[in-house]
Amino acid sequence: MVTITDLTPPRSRSASVSTTSSDAALPSFESLAPPRPPTTKAEEETRVVVEGLRDEVRLKVDAGPGCGGIAWPSGEVLSRYIAYRHGLDPSCLQNKKILELGSGTGLVGIVAGILEPSCEVWVTDQSILLDLMKVNAELNLPSTQHKRNVHVAELNWGEDLPKSIPVKELDIILAADCVYFEPAFPLLVQTLCDLAPIDKEVEILFCWKKRRKADKRFFAMLKKHFNQFPVDDDKPGAKEVYSREGVSLMRLVRKK
């Protein structure tokens, strides 16, 4: 069970979050979102090559909402891994219900939806990024399809899970580049625990890029609730390439 004592960050100059008792409520994810000035224009577009897809993935990017509106290295690594695995064994995604946390542009979830039309994917983030994810889903999924298999939903870490998502039926949880803002660490751990309660069978693929010493604190918090296993079945040579860039790909398994 996750407790507020486990998750509440200590007071520091770098964090504006503090609590006065062990039963204090966690701050909202939206209130912790770091404001950032725009570094790209809303109409800018990037393209991501993912081996196994017929076409490049087109992404509208916009850094105006913050760091989530652009493509980051871990998202590309995770996208290429699921594409490689699907190429070897399509059943890994067939008829699966998949949720991506902190989707930003929606890249990873969109790739999963393109790879396997039979799966259903929910790409999630704060409300300010929903329109961007909707545009990117429309750019990459067939417009003739009556109902797209990639759905866009708001999900703020640490808050109640949306009723629009069939949480109990989820088979796979994807997360890439979610470790970037220290005050949000306890909220992310809380949400991972909510999505993967003890004894629930769900695969969690977690990809992140090492940037700061503070990241160690997140994984110390995570270790209380999840075992962490490096992914070792990626395309030969792929791990060596992304490891040099400080990117790690792992599976999380909820502790009993």
Phi, psi and omega in degrees: 000136179274131177246158178297327178298320178297323193261339187287124180288150178287162177291140177200167179292332184275348182237133181268005184265132175211158177227158180252349178207165184289344180256016178291147181287145174294145175293157180286149179298318183297324181290341181264354184300124183285123178288139179221143176290150180295137176244354174225165176270151185300331184275359182290151182224142174237161179233137183241128178270124177234112180299131184110343174260143181294321183240162172293153176274122179268131181228123166286135181236149181202108181278000179303316180289351184126197187287348183281348187270010177231165181278137181240157187304319184295328177296321178291319179298314181293322178299316182289329178293312182293330176291319178297314181295321178295324178297327178278325185210089182303338182295344181294340178241345185300127177059020180272151172256123192233139176235134173251129177270145176053048190294328180066257177282342183091007188309303189296314180295323178295319177300316178300317180294324177290317183299319187225097181299339183280348181271162174241131186236138172245116174264130190229150175187192177290162184301328184293342182256359185296317181298320179297317180294323179296317179298316182291326175296318179294325181293329191249347180251144186307128179288341179280345180291127185300318181222118180292148180269005174247120183249146180253130182215148175278131176214112178261125183301140178086351180256173179303140180289140183298137178289343180285350180253129180284073189304318183292342182260001184295138177256328186221138173240130181244139176212127180224134178056043178264350181263092183212343186225108192304317180299340179271355182305310182295331179290320178295317178298317179301314182293321177299320178293322179294323181283334182232069179296161181304135178079001175275133178275106179209137178270132178239118176253123188233121183236135184209157178247126180291125181232321187221158177297333181298338180301330181300328180294322177298313184288335173293320177293317181296324184297338178293338188235342184225140165278146185239124183234125177298140176285124184240013181243028176284173178304135180308128179092342184293316183299321180298323181290308185284336177295325178296337178268006178082016181263138177235144178235126184219164170254139176251135179232124183295134178287145181280000000 
